[in-house]
Amino acid sequence: MDQLLPAEILEAGQAFPRALAACGDLDSLLRLKGIYVGREASHAARLMELLKVAPKEQKRDLGAAINALKQQWEEGLKHRQAELETAKKSLNALASSWDPALPPPTPAQGALNPLNRLMDRLVEVFRPLGFHVEEGPEVETEAHNFDGLNIPEDHPAKASSDTFYLAVHPELLLRTHTSPVQVRTLLRVAPDLAARGGVRFLAPGRVYRKDEIDPTHSPMFHQVEGMLVGHGIGMQHLKGTLEYALRALFGPHTEIRLRPSYFPFVEPGCEVDVSCPLCGAKGCRVCKGSGWVEILGAGLIHPNVLRYAGIDPDEWSGWAFGMGVERMAMMLSQTPDLRLFFENDQRFLQAMGGLD
Ligand code: DAH
């Protein structure tokens, strides 16, 4: 029957569904209605004129084709009208329920970075033992970062390939560890160390090394340093304190083990492992099946470190430790890529809300 209809009407018929969908409000729908089924000069009116002048034997078929088309247009228009009216009503309802006197909706809140939370927690664990927080600058001198820590002139950490030196001065650098806070604090408290009865502190903060960024390395990361100086301090005190702290952190059944290691600023030095908190030391991906995870470096303060600060190593002794925060946070949260901790993606930070 379509062959009875002129081409432009067929085209208009084909364009109808799209034109209908494009009507975003009742006014444009009314205009479309006029074009298709209006009384005058519409497609439907044209069709009626065609019908009038059609040869008699075509009238029946043509009439049926025209009716079908008109009906299709009218139904489409009615349906779209109902849709637009509903949308308008709900928009009106929304507008009338909006109370300008109400406070604005609270913006989405971020969460404290999990690395800061972990450092805060370490501070809280040590606070009852009398440890306070010491801070040092991120731009350090060679003297504090290396010399005061008994790090020899030829140590690889001093090389410009490992450390960010500052162009403004050859002896300034971005600290490579939190250990220079040991030197600064000892230098400051040395004159009245006896009156104080020693010193004990934690030093959390950022450190920098020339590492390429990958899932487990970053040129900027965090450490927490711990130090205690007193009379007659030995390995037993270090071990007892770490056992207390690491159990507070990882759970009461945590075991620790000390393995001999070398750091220039301690003697003896050790690396400390905890029984894997994730699998209960049974062996898993995180502990690589061994049941142990390395958590920090520690040892008894080297006499040269005390001497540098003007403290007599025959009278005073102590211990120190340094731990990597990202490493611990990655393990606790089973985050495989440390870059996530720095990217400020609120979804990650919110999900990490449960790091406790
Ligand atoms: N400063 C060392 C590092 O960055 C970590 C460390 C090891 C700190 C042993 C200490 C310590 O205080 O006793 O690798």
Residues whose N, C-alpha, C, O or C-beta is under 5 A from the ligand:
A	BS01	DAH	T176 H177 S179 G226 F263 V266 G297 A298 G299 A320 F321 G322
